[in-house]
Amino acid sequence: MLGYSREQALGRHFAWLFPVDEVQRGESERVLRMASVNSFHQWEGACLRKDHSRFRAWVGILAVRRPLGRLRRFTVITRQLGGEAS
């Protein structure tokens, strides 16, 4: 769906899914903060593929924590909705 291999996708910062204008407005960081505070956050909006085409998606972000509660990483689940995003 995104056009990246597993090796290209694992470990990348979450912001690469967002259109540039949304990253510049801080939207990707806001979404990660919400997931960190609430352990899970979901949203719907435009995402980018490797070829830079946009698509509408549902995205769920899970904050994965170590046994004592310290944040370890985020797991991101992306599901395409409908057709191309505008």
Gaussian input, Z-matrix of N, CA and C with variables (Angstrom, degrees):
# hf/3-21g

backbone

0 1
 N
 C     1     B1
 C     2     B2     1     A1
 N     3     B3     2     A2     1     D1
 C     4     B4     3     A3     2     D2
 C     5     B5     4     A4     3     D3
 N     6     B6     5     A5     4     D4
 C     7     B7     6     A6     5     D5
 C     8     B8     7     A7     6     D6
 N     9     B9     8     A8     7     D7
 C    10    B10     9     A9     8     D8
 C    11    B11    10    A10     9     D9
 N    12    B12    11    A11    10    D10
 C    13    B13    12    A12    11    D11
 C    14    B14    13    A13    12    D12
 N    15    B15    14    A14    13    D13
 C    16    B16    15    A15    14    D14
 C    17    B17    16    A16    15    D15
 N    18    B18    17    A17    16    D16
 C    19    B19    18    A18    17    D17
 C    20    B20    19    A19    18    D18
 N    21    B21    20    A20    19    D19
 C    22    B22    21    A21    20    D20
 C    23    B23    22    A22    21    D21
 N    24    B24    23    A23    22    D22
 C    25    B25    24    A24    23    D23
 C    26    B26    25    A25    24    D24
 N    27    B27    26    A26    25    D25
 C    28    B28    27    A27    26    D26
 C    29    B29    28    A28    27    D27
 N    30    B30    29    A29    28    D28
 C    31    B31    30    A30    29    D29
 C    32    B32    31    A31    30    D30
 N    33    B33    32    A32    31    D31
 C    34    B34    33    A33    32    D32
 C    35    B35    34    A34    33    D33
 N    36    B36    35    A35    34    D34
 C    37    B37    36    A36    35    D35
 C    38    B38    37    A37    36    D36
 N    39    B39    38    A38    37    D37
 C    40    B40    39    A39    38    D38
 C    41    B41    40    A40    39    D39
 N    42    B42    41    A41    40    D40
 C    43    B43    42    A42    41    D41
 C    44    B44    43    A43    42    D42
 N    45    B45    44    A44    43    D43
 C    46    B46    45    A45    44    D44
 C    47    B47    46    A46    45    D45
 N    48    B48    47    A47    46    D46
 C    49    B49    48    A48    47    D47
 C    50    B50    49    A49    48    D48
 N    51    B51    50    A50    49    D49
 C    52    B52    51    A51    50    D50
 C    53    B53    52    A52    51    D51
 N    54    B54    53    A53    52    D52
 C    55    B55    54    A54    53    D53
 C    56    B56    55    A55    54    D54
 N    57    B57    56    A56    55    D55
 C    58    B58    57    A57    56    D56
 C    59    B59    58    A58    57    D57
 N    60    B60    59    A59    58    D58
 C    61    B61    60    A60    59    D59
 C    62    B62    61    A61    60    D60
 N    63    B63    62    A62    61    D61
 C    64    B64    63    A63    62    D62
 C    65    B65    64    A64    63    D63
 N    66    B66    65    A65    64    D64
 C    67    B67    66    A66    65    D65
 C    68    B68    67    A67    66    D66
 N    69    B69    68    A68    67    D67
 C    70    B70    69    A69    68    D68
 C    71    B71    70    A70    69    D69
 N    72    B72    71    A71    70    D70
 C    73    B73    72    A72    71    D71
 C    74    B74    73    A73    72    D72
 N    75    B75    74    A74    73    D73
 C    76    B76    75    A75    74    D74
 C    77    B77    76    A76    75    D75
 N    78    B78    77    A77    76    D76
 C    79    B79    78    A78    77    D77
 C    80    B80    79    A79    78    D78
 N    81    B81    80    A80    79    D79
 C    82    B82    81    A81    80    D80
 C    83    B83    82    A82    81    D81
 N    84    B84    83    A83    82    D82
 C    85    B85    84    A84    83    D83
 C    86    B86    85    A85    84    D84
 N    87    B87    86    A86    85    D85
 C    88    B88    87    A87    86    D86
 C    89    B89    88    A88    87    D87
 N    90    B90    89    A89    88    D88
 C    91    B91    90    A90    89    D89
 C    92    B92    91    A91    90    D90
 N    93    B93    92    A92    91    D91
 C    94    B94    93    A93    92    D92
 C    95    B95    94    A94    93    D93
 N    96    B96    95    A95    94    D94
 C    97    B97    96    A96    95    D95
 C    98    B98    97    A97    96    D96
 N    99    B99    98    A98    97    D97
 C   100   B100    99    A99    98    D98
 C   101   B101   100   A100    99    D99
 N   102   B102   101   A101   100   D100
 C   103   B103   102   A102   101   D101
 C   104   B104   103   A103   102   D102
 N   105   B105   104   A104   103   D103
 C   106   B106   105   A105   104   D104
 C   107   B107   106   A106   105   D105
 N   108   B108   107   A107   106   D106
 C   109   B109   108   A108   107   D107
 C   110   B110   109   A109   108   D108
 N   111   B111   110   A110   109   D109
 C   112   B112   111   A111   110   D110
 C   113   B113   112   A112   111   D111
 N   114   B114   113   A113   112   D112
 C   115   B115   114   A114   113   D113
 C   116   B116   115   A115   114   D114
 N   117   B117   116   A116   115   D115
 C   118   B118   117   A117   116   D116
 C   119   B119   118   A118   117   D117
 N   120   B120   119   A119   118   D118
 C   121   B121   120   A120   119   D119
 C   122   B122   121   A121   120   D120
 N   123   B123   122   A122   121   D121
 C   124   B124   123   A123   122   D122
 C   125   B125   124   A124   123   D123
 N   126   B126   125   A125   124   D124
 C   127   B127   126   A126   125   D125
 C   128   B128   127   A127   126   D126
 N   129   B129   128   A128   127   D127
 C   130   B130   129   A129   128   D128
 C   131   B131   130   A130   129   D129
 N   132   B132   131   A131   130   D130
 C   133   B133   132   A132   131   D131
 C   134   B134   133   A133   132   D132
 N   135   B135   134   A134   133   D133
 C   136   B136   135   A135   134   D134
 C   137   B137   136   A136   135   D135
 N   138   B138   137   A137   136   D136
 C   139   B139   138   A138   137   D137
 C   140   B140   139   A139   138   D138
 N   141   B141   140   A140   139   D139
 C   142   B142   141   A141   140   D140
 C   143   B143   142   A142   141   D141
 N   144   B144   143   A143   142   D142
 C   145   B145   144   A144   143   D143
 C   146   B146   145   A145   144   D144
 N   147   B147   146   A146   145   D145
 C   148   B148   147   A147   146   D146
 C   149   B149   148   A148   147   D147
 N   150   B150   149   A149   148   D148
 C   151   B151   150   A150   149   D149
 C   152   B152   151   A151   150   D150
 N   153   B153   152   A152   151   D151
 C   154   B154   153   A153   152   D152
 C   155   B155   154   A154   153   D153
 N   156   B156   155   A155   154   D154
 C   157   B157   156   A156   155   D155
 C   158   B158   157   A157   156   D156
 N   159   B159   158   A158   157   D157
 C   160   B160   159   A159   158   D158
 C   161   B161   160   A160   159   D159
 N   162   B162   161   A161   160   D160
 C   163   B163   162   A162   161   D161
 C   164   B164   163   A163   162   D162
 N   165   B165   164   A164   163   D163
 C   166   B166   165   A165   164   D164
 C   167   B167   166   A166   165   D165
 N   168   B168   167   A167   166   D166
 C   169   B169   168   A168   167   D167
 C   170   B170   169   A169   168   D168
 N   171   B171   170   A170   169   D169
 C   172   B172   171   A171   170   D170
 C   173   B173   172   A172   171   D171
 N   174   B174   173   A173   172   D172
 C   175   B175   174   A174   173   D173
 C   176   B176   175   A175   174   D174
 N   177   B177   176   A176   175   D175
 C   178   B178   177   A177   176   D176
 C   179   B179   178   A178   177   D177
 N   180   B180   179   A179   178   D178
 C   181   B181   180   A180   179   D179
 C   182   B182   181   A181   180   D180
 N   183   B183   182   A182   181   D181
 C   184   B184   183   A183   182   D182
 C   185   B185   184   A184   183   D183
 N   186   B186   185   A185   184   D184
 C   187   B187   186   A186   185   D185
 C   188   B188   187   A187   186   D186
 N   189   B189   188   A188   187   D187
 C   190   B190   189   A189   188   D188
 C   191   B191   190   A190   189   D189
 N   192   B192   191   A191   190   D190
 C   193   B193   192   A192   191   D191
 C   194   B194   193   A193   192   D192
 N   195   B195   194   A194   193   D193
 C   196   B196   195   A195   194   D194
 C   197   B197   196   A196   195   D195
 N   198   B198   197   A197   196   D196
 C   199   B199   198   A198   197   D197
 C   200   B200   199   A199   198   D198
 N   201   B201   200   A200   199   D199
 C   202   B202   201   A201   200   D200
 C   203   B203   202   A202   201   D201
 N   204   B204   203   A203   202   D202
 C   205   B205   204   A204   203   D203
 C   206   B206   205   A205   204   D204
 N   207   B207   206   A206   205   D205
 C   208   B208   207   A207   206   D206
 C   209   B209   208   A208   207   D207
 N   210   B210   209   A209   208   D208
 C   211   B211   210   A210   209   D209
 C   212   B212   211   A211   210   D210
 N   213   B213   212   A212   211   D211
 C   214   B214   213   A213   212   D212
 C   215   B215   214   A214   213   D213
 N   216   B216   215   A215   214   D214
 C   217   B217   216   A216   215   D215
 C   218   B218   217   A217   216   D216
 N   219   B219   218   A218   217   D217
 C   220   B220   219   A219   218   D218
 C   221   B221   220   A220   219   D219
 N   222   B222   221   A221   220   D220
 C   223   B223   222   A222   221   D221
 C   224   B224   223   A223   222   D222
 N   225   B225   224   A224   223   D223
 C   226   B226   225   A225   224   D224
 C   227   B227   226   A226   225   D225
 N   228   B228   227   A227   226   D226
 C   229   B229   228   A228   227   D227
 C   230   B230   229   A229   228   D228
 N   231   B231   230   A230   229   D229
 C   232   B232   231   A231   230   D230
 C   233   B233   232   A232   231   D231
 N   234   B234   233   A233   232   D232
 C   235   B235   234   A234   233   D233
 C   236   B236   235   A235   234   D234
 N   237   B237   236   A236   235   D235
 C   238   B238   237   A237   236   D236
 C   239   B239   238   A238   237   D237
 N   240   B240   239   A239   238   D238
 C   241   B241   240   A240   239   D239
 C   242   B242   241   A241   240   D240
 N   243   B243   242   A242   241   D241
 C   244   B244   243   A243   242   D242
 C   245   B245   244   A244   243   D243
 N   246   B246   245   A245   244   D244
 C   247   B247   246   A246   245   D245
 C   248   B248   247   A247   246   D246
 N   249   B249   248   A248   247   D247
 C   250   B250   249   A249   248   D248
 C   251   B251   250   A250   249   D249
 N   252   B252   251   A251   250   D250
 C   253   B253   252   A252   251   D251
 C   254   B254   253   A253   252   D252
 N   255   B255   254   A254   253   D253
 C   256   B256   255   A255   254   D254
 C   257   B257   256   A256   255   D255

   B1=1.4489
   B2=1.5300
   B3=1.3141
   B4=1.4582
   B5=1.5214
   B6=1.3358
   B7=1.4556
   B8=1.5169
   B9=1.3290
   B10=1.4569
   B11=1.5264
   B12=1.3242
   B13=1.4601
   B14=1.5341
   B15=1.3178
   B16=1.4712
   B17=1.5359
   B18=1.3286
   B19=1.4655
   B20=1.5262
   B21=1.3253
   B22=1.4610
   B23=1.5276
   B24=1.3157
   B25=1.4630
   B26=1.5207
   B27=1.3302
   B28=1.4657
   B29=1.5186
   B30=1.3103
   B31=1.4577
   B32=1.5133
   B33=1.3245
   B34=1.4683
   B35=1.5131
   B36=1.3112
   B37=1.4523
   B38=1.5216
   B39=1.3133
   B40=1.4566
   B41=1.5262
   B42=1.3064
   B43=1.4692
   B44=1.5225
   B45=1.3168
   B46=1.4640
   B47=1.5224
   B48=1.3354
   B49=1.4669
   B50=1.5265
   B51=1.3289
   B52=1.4583
   B53=1.5222
   B54=1.3340
   B55=1.4676
   B56=1.5340
   B57=1.3134
   B58=1.4729
   B59=1.5242
   B60=1.3376
   B61=1.4663
   B62=1.5311
   B63=1.3234
   B64=1.4597
   B65=1.5274
   B66=1.3257
   B67=1.4687
   B68=1.5267
   B69=1.3265
   B70=1.4685
   B71=1.5248
   B72=1.3240
   B73=1.4739
   B74=1.5240
   B75=1.3444
   B76=1.4572
   B77=1.5194
   B78=1.3244
   B79=1.4601
   B80=1.5318
   B81=1.3218
   B82=1.4676
   B83=1.5264
   B84=1.3148
   B85=1.4657
   B86=1.5290
   B87=1.3305
   B88=1.4621
   B89=1.5286
   B90=1.3207
   B91=1.4598
   B92=1.5385
   B93=1.3205
   B94=1.4709
   B95=1.5288
   B96=1.3216
   B97=1.4778
   B98=1.5223
   B99=1.3405
   B100=1.4639
   B101=1.5266
   B102=1.3261
   B103=1.4677
   B104=1.5183
   B105=1.3140
   B106=1.4587
   B107=1.5276
   B108=1.3149
   B109=1.4651
   B110=1.5287
   B111=1.3258
   B112=1.4678
   B113=1.5262
   B114=1.3236
   B115=1.4675
   B116=1.5244
   B117=1.3216
   B118=1.4548
   B119=1.5183
   B120=1.3244
   B121=1.4630
   B122=1.5212
   B123=1.3236
   B124=1.4570
   B125=1.5216
   B126=1.3148
   B127=1.4546
   B128=1.5158
   B129=1.3058
   B130=1.4530
   B131=1.5138
   B132=1.3148
   B133=1.4464
   B134=1.5127
   B135=1.3278
   B136=1.4610
   B137=1.5190
   B138=1.3293
   B139=1.4650
   B140=1.5182
   B141=1.3333
   B142=1.4636
   B143=1.5184
   B144=1.3248
   B145=1.4573
   B146=1.5313
   B147=1.3137
   B148=1.4595
   B149=1.5253
   B150=1.3473
   B151=1.4716
   B152=1.5326
   B153=1.3415
   B154=1.4685
   B155=1.5237
   B156=1.3326
   B157=1.4577
   B158=1.5281
   B159=1.3207
   B160=1.4716
   B161=1.5142
   B162=1.3190
   B163=1.4509
   B164=1.5194
   B165=1.3087
   B166=1.4641
   B167=1.5168
   B168=1.3346
   B169=1.4570
   B170=1.5226
   B171=1.3239
   B172=1.4625
   B173=1.5183
   B174=1.3288
   B175=1.4579
   B176=1.5206
   B177=1.3179
   B178=1.4531
   B179=1.5170
   B180=1.3248
   B181=1.4630
   B182=1.5200
   B183=1.3176
   B184=1.4605
   B185=1.5190
   B186=1.3369
   B187=1.4604
   B188=1.5320
   B189=1.3261
   B190=1.4651
   B191=1.5221
   B192=1.3267
   B193=1.4656
   B194=1.5230
   B195=1.3124
   B196=1.4735
   B197=1.5294
   B198=1.3313
   B199=1.4782
   B200=1.5331
   B201=1.3181
   B202=1.4678
   B203=1.5270
   B204=1.3296
   B205=1.4566
   B206=1.5052
   B207=1.3295
   B208=1.4643
   B209=1.5335
   B210=1.3280
   B211=1.4584
   B212=1.5254
   B213=1.3273
   B214=1.4583
   B215=1.5229
   B216=1.3383
   B217=1.4597
   B218=1.5222
   B219=1.3065
   B220=1.4539
   B221=1.5301
   B222=1.3139
   B223=1.4545
   B224=1.5224
   B225=1.3149
   B226=1.4581
   B227=1.5247
   B228=1.3222
   B229=1.4567
   B230=1.5248
   B231=1.3283
   B232=1.4579
   B233=1.5266
   B234=1.3104
   B235=1.4574
   B236=1.5312
   B237=1.3265
   B238=1.4587
   B239=1.5224
   B240=1.3231
   B241=1.4683
   B242=1.5121
   B243=1.2982
   B244=1.4681
   B245=1.5039
   B246=1.3274
   B247=1.4600
   B248=1.5217
   B249=1.2981
   B250=1.4656
   B251=1.5224
   B252=1.3242
   B253=1.4676
   B254=1.5248
   B255=1.3100
   B256=1.4682
   B257=1.5074
   A1=111.03
   A2=117.60
   A3=120.24
   A4=113.20
   A5=116.72
   A6=120.48
   A7=114.85
   A8=117.90
   A9=121.62
   A10=110.01
   A11=116.36
   A12=120.04
   A13=107.71
   A14=115.93
   A15=120.94
   A16=110.51
   A17=115.75
   A18=120.95
   A19=111.85
   A20=116.98
   A21=120.69
   A22=111.39
   A23=117.71
   A24=121.39
   A25=113.43
   A26=117.94
   A27=120.36
   A28=111.58
   A29=115.80
   A30=121.50
   A31=115.51
   A32=117.80
   A33=119.94
   A34=110.46
   A35=115.64
   A36=120.33
   A37=109.26
   A38=115.19
   A39=123.74
   A40=113.26
   A41=118.17
   A42=122.42
   A43=113.15
   A44=119.54
   A45=120.80
   A46=112.70
   A47=117.88
   A48=121.47
   A49=112.51
   A50=117.12
   A51=122.46
   A52=112.19
   A53=117.61
   A54=120.29
   A55=109.53
   A56=116.41
   A57=122.47
   A58=112.47
   A59=117.59
   A60=119.55
   A61=111.34
   A62=118.16
   A63=120.82
   A64=111.37
   A65=117.63
   A66=121.13
   A67=109.12
   A68=116.57
   A69=120.83
   A70=111.86
   A71=117.37
   A72=121.23
   A73=112.06
   A74=117.84
   A75=120.71
   A76=114.84
   A77=117.77
   A78=121.18
   A79=112.19
   A80=118.21
   A81=120.01
   A82=111.09
   A83=117.67
   A84=120.98
   A85=111.09
   A86=117.28
   A87=120.96
   A88=110.51
   A89=116.25
   A90=121.05
   A91=110.13
   A92=117.90
   A93=120.47
   A94=111.56
   A95=117.61
   A96=120.08
   A97=110.41
   A98=116.35
   A99=120.11
   A100=110.92
   A101=117.21
   A102=120.75
   A103=110.95
   A104=117.18
   A105=121.03
   A106=111.52
   A107=116.57
   A108=121.82
   A109=111.54
   A110=116.64
   A111=121.51
   A112=114.26
   A113=118.30
   A114=125.38
   A115=113.07
   A116=118.68
   A117=122.56
   A118=108.27
   A119=115.44
   A120=120.58
   A121=107.88
   A122=116.02
   A123=120.26
   A124=109.81
   A125=115.95
   A126=121.35
   A127=109.03
   A128=115.73
   A129=123.23
   A130=108.17
   A131=115.70
   A132=119.25
   A133=111.84
   A134=116.01
   A135=121.78
   A136=110.53
   A137=115.95
   A138=123.11
   A139=108.23
   A140=116.31
   A141=121.44
   A142=111.35
   A143=114.90
   A144=121.24
   A145=108.89
   A146=115.83
   A147=121.10
   A148=111.84
   A149=116.77
   A150=120.67
   A151=112.50
   A152=116.41
   A153=125.36
   A154=114.26
   A155=117.79
   A156=118.96
   A157=108.45
   A158=115.05
   A159=121.11
   A160=110.51
   A161=115.35
   A162=121.01
   A163=108.25
   A164=115.97
   A165=121.48
   A166=108.11
   A167=116.51
   A168=120.38
   A169=112.70
   A170=114.20
   A171=123.07
   A172=104.10
   A173=116.75
   A174=121.30
   A175=108.60
   A176=116.13
   A177=122.82
   A178=108.87
   A179=117.48
   A180=122.77
   A181=108.20
   A182=115.93
   A183=122.59
   A184=109.02
   A185=117.13
   A186=121.65
   A187=107.46
   A188=116.92
   A189=122.38
   A190=106.99
   A191=115.88
   A192=120.78
   A193=112.34
   A194=115.18
   A195=121.95
   A196=107.65
   A197=117.87
   A198=120.11
   A199=115.07
   A200=118.82
   A201=120.79
   A202=112.78
   A203=116.60
   A204=119.87
   A205=116.78
   A206=118.11
   A207=120.58
   A208=109.91
   A209=116.69
   A210=122.14
   A211=110.30
   A212=115.47
   A213=120.65
   A214=111.24
   A215=116.25
   A216=121.34
   A217=109.21
   A218=115.81
   A219=122.23
   A220=108.11
   A221=115.95
   A222=121.69
   A223=106.79
   A224=116.41
   A225=121.66
   A226=109.74
   A227=115.88
   A228=122.83
   A229=106.79
   A230=116.81
   A231=120.98
   A232=109.25
   A233=115.92
   A234=121.35
   A235=108.52
   A236=116.09
   A237=119.77
   A238=110.58
   A239=115.44
   A240=122.73
   A241=108.74
   A242=117.90
   A243=120.96
   A244=113.97
   A245=115.70
   A246=121.99
   A247=112.74
   A248=114.66
   A249=121.90
   A250=110.38
   A251=116.08
   A252=121.57
   A253=108.65
   A254=115.06
   A255=118.26
   A256=110.69
   D1=-41.34
   D2=-177.83
   D3=-91.61
   D4=-22.86
   D5=179.14
   D6=93.14
   D7=2.44
   D8=179.38
   D9=-100.66
   D10=147.39
   D11=172.34
   D12=-76.06
   D13=165.11
   D14=177.72
   D15=-54.63
   D16=-44.95
   D17=-178.29
   D18=-63.67
   D19=-35.75
   D20=179.51
   D21=-73.34
   D22=-30.41
   D23=-174.82
   D24=-86.36
   D25=-41.51
   D26=-176.50
   D27=-62.36
   D28=130.89
   D29=176.85
   D30=86.70
   D31=-5.51
   D32=178.67
   D33=-75.65
   D34=150.91
   D35=176.46
   D36=-67.89
   D37=143.99
   D38=-177.07
   D39=-57.63
   D40=-28.31
   D41=-175.22
   D42=-61.28
   D43=-21.52
   D44=-178.20
   D45=-65.46
   D46=-15.60
   D47=176.24
   D48=-79.21
   D49=-20.15
   D50=-172.32
   D51=-91.72
   D52=144.99
   D53=169.68
   D54=-59.61
   D55=147.70
   D56=-174.54
   D57=-53.58
   D58=-42.93
   D59=-177.69
   D60=-62.31
   D61=-33.41
   D62=178.96
   D63=-73.77
   D64=-35.81
   D65=175.48
   D66=-63.10
   D67=-43.82
   D68=-179.75
   D69=-63.18
   D70=-31.68
   D71=177.13
   D72=-80.28
   D73=-4.74
   D74=178.66
   D75=86.26
   D76=12.95
   D77=-176.30
   D78=-64.66
   D79=-40.89
   D80=-179.64
   D81=-63.98
   D82=-40.16
   D83=178.78
   D84=-69.21
   D85=-35.95
   D86=178.04
   D87=-63.46
   D88=-43.09
   D89=-179.97
   D90=-63.54
   D91=-42.45
   D92=177.94
   D93=-65.46
   D94=-38.63
   D95=177.02
   D96=-61.48
   D97=-43.52
   D98=179.13
   D99=-60.94
   D100=-42.81
   D101=178.67
   D102=-65.62
   D103=-38.07
   D104=179.97
   D105=-65.79
   D106=-43.66
   D107=-179.02
   D108=-70.29
   D109=-42.59
   D110=-173.38
   D111=-100.03
   D112=-0.46
   D113=-176.50
   D114=74.27
   D115=-24.29
   D116=177.82
   D117=-151.40
   D118=142.53
   D119=175.41
   D120=-144.60
   D121=142.33
   D122=176.72
   D123=-130.61
   D124=152.26
   D125=177.87
   D126=-156.18
   D127=164.70
   D128=174.53
   D129=-124.55
   D130=138.12
   D131=178.69
   D132=174.97
   D133=-167.57
   D134=-179.26
   D135=-79.84
   D136=136.06
   D137=173.80
   D138=-125.27
   D139=165.09
   D140=-179.33
   D141=-114.05
   D142=140.21
   D143=171.06
   D144=-89.24
   D145=172.54
   D146=178.37
   D147=-57.34
   D148=-35.68
   D149=179.89
   D150=-81.93
   D151=7.91
   D152=177.81
   D153=73.73
   D154=8.59
   D155=173.86
   D156=-76.36
   D157=147.75
   D158=-179.02
   D159=-94.43
   D160=149.61
   D161=171.67
   D162=-145.91
   D163=154.40
   D164=178.85
   D165=-85.12
   D166=134.36
   D167=-174.75
   D168=-142.24
   D169=155.08
   D170=164.52
   D171=-99.27
   D172=131.05
   D173=-179.70
   D174=-128.02
   D175=129.94
   D176=174.16
   D177=-114.81
   D178=133.29
   D179=-179.28
   D180=-121.26
   D181=121.63
   D182=179.80
   D183=-108.39
   D184=127.74
   D185=175.11
   D186=-84.50
   D187=118.32
   D188=179.50
   D189=-97.25
   D190=124.81
   D191=-175.11
   D192=-115.09
   D193=154.85
   D194=174.04
   D195=-75.23
   D196=166.77
   D197=-177.16
   D198=-52.87
   D199=-33.03
   D200=-179.84
   D201=-90.21
   D202=8.55
   D203=174.48
   D204=97.93
   D205=-7.66
   D206=-179.58
   D207=-70.85
   D208=136.44
   D209=-179.41
   D210=-62.29
   D211=129.26
   D212=178.39
   D213=-102.22
   D214=-47.91
   D215=-179.44
   D216=-168.22
   D217=175.87
   D218=172.59
   D219=-113.81
   D220=142.78
   D221=171.64
   D222=-110.94
   D223=130.38
   D224=-175.90
   D225=-115.70
   D226=130.40
   D227=176.84
   D228=-116.39
   D229=126.28
   D230=-177.37
   D231=-122.32
   D232=133.21
   D233=178.86
   D234=-130.65
   D235=124.85
   D236=178.95
   D237=-70.18
   D238=137.72
   D239=177.17
   D240=-115.95
   D241=128.47
   D242=174.26
   D243=55.93
   D244=-140.47
   D245=-176.00
   D246=-98.02
   D247=-151.19
   D248=-178.89
   D249=-70.91
   D250=146.69
   D251=176.49
   D252=-83.82
   D253=154.36
   D254=178.41
   D255=-97.45

